[in-house]
């Protein structure tokens, strides 16, 4: 045991040429050695790499090749750094990254114990939405040094750790006792907090779930009236309504909801929340129902708190994060859960319900029971599209309503992403939870060993799935019901970890069930046809009905110029970014409100920093901390922009479908064309004069251009010469620009 005043800790940070441990190198090392809260040593040096420093890294850190070209080489730094760190505990922020590069730099696997201020800050400051070092420094009023430099980051980590220690001393002893129990054998906290760190004189308070009054019935349901007004007449069996989503259309649904209960399906969480809010502001009792996998099961949390030995070591700190979050925030319903909780690897494994609600002792505190009862009593229930691709959800009695799919053109994309995935660690958790025999555990391991020999996305032989199914027979687990109900099984690697995936080939099985239960099903989309297909959503869903075109509220004198620059290529992504930046600089007019959409986050990031570096006023969702509007907005296709009135829209590569692709390439290509056409129509709603740029290397192929012909919202101009395009655009603008009214 080590007394608190004898602890020696080393806080360290590394700057590298990139994120790839195989090819990137360390270019700066910063470290601080501390004993008894006093700094007793400092280490700060550049390291001369054998490769160039990417511009992106220079933009982030300020480190140039000139800074490091005369720096000490790896061998010199290695010896001095080993002498500095000795065998003391090493502390970093997101330590797995720094540990990997530190061991690469030193050329050996270290025996030192590593600790993570990211993990610790999530435990002791659970309510913060971001636990990046920069955000923690700002939120906790820590003295800020130059960010993204190794020594200054190490110093800020040390100051952050002091606040963590102070918070630990204020923490309920019950929580600390449970943390020691959960972390036994994987985190030796005595090395950084001192002996008896979890022992206090105060009395333990225990873990108590917050109760909510569970709504019991349908007292808020509207009184169903027989008369039909306006859009009501289309709520009869199956209808396909061709219309863009706007406030006027939503207001018509508000009118309908006063007479009949509705379920409205939206594309994503953001639009689901916005639509529910719109109905509430209109005086309608609306409930926003989250995915079933987002509702934590209190029975399982309590069971694992009493039986922490059943949690495999891989999941222990994930469980600790959940417990500290619930204890510290009392947000048992995950209404304000930050991303690290929403994506907690253990959360989905303990979110299924395996008990009869009426006989469950946790009924009064169960978030799922509360959410379902709240939804059942609401006039309007708003869900995500993914809700209807989970067979568990078809058990709910509230589905006996009229169902409206908004932005129905996105349904194929959502379906293509629906899959149930289990890693070997996931299944070992369940094996421990259900206390499987050694024989069953060996069966699970054998299946994964054989699956590992398959090529990526190769279909898994039914015999292997049968072996897994027999291993999990006899347990009441909804997750496995859905998993084994799939009709296509394959393997893939996610973050380097092998997972077995299950999905359905055909979406129509879900819509068949829905048609049997719902009073009517209505699909809303700007367009339903593409490439000779009269109704792609009808083909996709298997449901048949007539297409009704509502009167458009959009401006009829809209001027749209569709441009396909054939001289741009996507074959070399790094070269393309420079090429695109140069192209953008030539065609973009300063002051013009512009939107750039990408299918790849990696490409979006590279383009963002390239445009920034060239002086453009760019804002990107997911990169800029504040959701401010710049002259130029950058987003992924999956994001629905809240603003409108664009003068320029750039579509960089077609929307893609990341799935096992049970459909042929032609079908998915048509869905990509169909999706992009509808996205374009939605984005043009409030634009008077707009230029659309379609950028995809495949347009060079004549056959591809012929297939894509029906995708464009205006006749496309295929530009072959880069230098001539700016003047062509200027001439089009002069001819079509609408003059302001006097």
Secondary structure, DSSP 8 states (H G I E B T S, - for coil): ---GGG-EEEEEEEEES-S-TTT--EEEEEEEEEETTEEEEEEEEE---SS---HHHHHHH---HHHHTTS--HHHHHHHHHHHHTTSEEEETTHHHHHHHHHHHHTS---S-EEEHHHHHHHHSTT-S---HHHHHHHTT-----TTSHHHHHHHHHHHHHHHHHHHHHS-HHHHHHHHHHHTTT--THHHH-TTTT--SS--------------S-TTS--------GGGGG-SEEEEEE----HHHHHHHHHHHTTS-EEEEESSHHHHHHHHHHHHHTT--EEE---GGGS--HHHHHHHHH-GGGS-HHHHHHHHHHHHHHHHH--TT-TT--HHHHT-TTGGGG----S-GGG-TTGGG-HHHHHHHHHHTSSEEEEEGGGGG-GGGGG-GGGSSEEEETTGGGHHHHHHH--EEEEHHHHHHHHHHTT--HHHHHHHHHHHHHHTTS-TT-B--HHHHHHHHHHTTT---HHHHHHHH-SEEEEEEETTEEEEEEE-S-THHHHHHHHHHSSEEEEEES---BTTBS-HHHHHH----EEEE----S-TT-EEEEEEETT---SSHHHHHHHHHHHHHHH--TT--EEEEES-HHHHHHHHHHHHHTT--EEEBTTBSS----SEEEEETTS--S----SEEEEES-----S---S-HHHHHHHHHHHHHHHHHHHTTT-SEEEEEEE-GGGGSHHHHHHTGGG-SS-EEEE--HHHHHHHHHHHHHHH------
